Amino acid sequence: MSDKKEHSHSYNESTGRKEDGFIKGVSKEANDLIHNTVDTSGKIIKSITGEGGLIGKTIDSSGNIVKKASEKGTEAIGKTIDTSSKAFKSIKDKTFNRKK
């Protein structure tokens, strides 16, 4: 009676998507929020100041920096969770799954 999960993902039949664990999911949601906020604020500022010019280009550049930083943070969290999960699974298997 072994109920092993190979990954910390589950499949959601209602959405047709693979779901990550809680922490990875929250991290991805936060990343999406940051991206949407940067995009929206950039559009607002450029609608006031105009698309071209120094301000528009500065907004685009700074927005890209913030987005990349957010992506790297999300990526680091994902890798940390995956590594921790694998280590825990290995320790659990060695401790609790004894051969009979």
C-alpha positions in Angstrom: 0.0 0.0 0.0 2.2 2.7 -1.2 0.6 6.1 -2.0 3.7 7.9 -3.5 3.6 11.3 -5.2 6.4 11.8 -7.6 6.1 15.5 -7.6 4.4 18.2 -5.6 2.0 18.8 -8.4 -1.6 17.7 -8.7 -3.9 17.9 -11.7 -7.0 20.0 -11.5 -9.6 18.5 -13.8 -11.9 21.6 -13.6 -9.2 23.9 -15.0 -7.3 21.3 -17.0 -4.0 22.5 -15.4 -1.3 21.1 -13.3 -1.4 22.8 -9.8 1.7 23.5 -7.8 2.0 23.2 -4.1 0.8 26.1 -1.9 4.1 28.0 -1.6 4.9 27.7 -5.3 1.4 28.7 -6.2 1.4 31.8 -4.0 4.8 32.7 -5.4 3.5 32.5 -9.0 0.4 34.5 -8.1 2.6 37.2 -6.5 4.8 37.2 -9.7 1.7 37.6 -11.8 0.4 40.5 -9.6 3.8 42.3 -9.9 3.8 41.9 -13.7 0.2 43.2 -14.0 0.9 46.1 -11.7 4.0 47.1 -13.6 2.2 46.8 -16.9 -0.8 48.8 -15.7 1.2 51.5 -14.1 3.4 51.8 -17.2 0.3 52.2 -19.4 -1.1 54.9 -17.1 2.1 56.9 -17.0 2.7 56.6 -20.7 -0.9 57.6 -21.4 -0.3 60.8 -19.5 3.3 61.5 -20.8 3.1 59.9 -24.2 4.4 56.6 -25.6 7.8 57.8 -26.9 10.4 59.9 -25.2 12.6 59.5 -22.2 9.9 59.0 -19.6 8.2 56.2 -21.7 11.5 54.4 -22.3 12.5 54.8 -18.6 9.2 53.3 -17.5 9.7 50.3 -19.9 13.2 49.7 -18.7 12.4 50.0 -15.0 9.4 47.8 -15.5 11.5 45.1 -17.1 14.0 45.2 -14.3 11.2 44.8 -11.7 9.6 41.9 -13.7 13.0 40.1 -14.1 13.7 40.4 -10.4 10.3 39.0 -9.6 10.8 36.1 -12.0 14.1 35.2 -10.5 12.6 35.3 -7.0 9.8 33.0 -8.1 12.3 30.7 -9.8 14.5 30.6 -6.7 11.4 29.7 -4.5 10.4 27.0 -6.9 13.9 25.4 -6.9 14.1 25.6 -3.2 10.7 23.9 -2.8 11.7 21.2 -5.2 15.0 20.5 -3.6 13.5 20.5 -0.1 10.7 18.2 -1.2 13.2 15.8 -2.7 15.3 15.8 0.4 12.3 15.3 2.7 11.0 12.4 0.5 14.4 10.8 0.5 14.7 11.0 4.3 11.1 9.9 4.8 11.6 6.9 2.4 14.8 5.8 4.2 13.2 6.2 7.6 9.8 4.8 7.1 9.9 2.5 4.1 11.7 -0.6 5.5 11.9 -3.7 3.5 9.9 -6.6 5.0 
